[in-house]
Amino acid sequence: MNVNIFSAGETPLVMKRKKSIAPQGDSLTLVEKGPIELAASCDCGFYYGLLTLAQILKTPAATPLFAITDKPDVKIKKIADCW
C-alpha cells in the first residue's frame, strides 16, 4: 500500500492506494480529530475522490464529518457528447 500525506492547513490529506477498492472507485473519510483519508486502487479513483472532496470543501458551513464510498456503475467513466 502506498501512502502520501499532504497538508495545506490544519487537516492533512492522507492518500492510500488499496487494491480492494473497485477500479475507478474511491473511499473518502473524515473522522473527528483525524486526517481526511482518500483511498483508491488507481489514479482515476484518486481523481474522482479529489473532485468529491473539492465539492465538500466548497460548502459554506464547517466541513462535516463524512464517510463516502463511490464506484462507477459502468466499467469506464467518460463524458458523453452533449451535442
Stockholm file with secondary structure:
# STOCKHOLM 1.0

chainA/1-83         MNVNIFSAGETPLVMKRKKSIAPQGDSLTLVEKGPIELAASCDCGFYYGLLTLAQILKTPAATPLFAITDKPDVKIKKIADCW
#=GR chainA/1-83 SS CCEEEECSSSSCEEEEECTTSCTTCEEEEECTTSCEEEEESSHHHHHHHHHHHHHHHTCSSCCCCEEEEECCSSSSCCCCCCC
#=GC SS_cons        CCEEEECSSSSCEEEEECTTSCTTCEEEEECTTSCEEEEESSHHHHHHHHHHHHHHHTCSSCCCCEEEEECCSSSSCCCCCCC
//
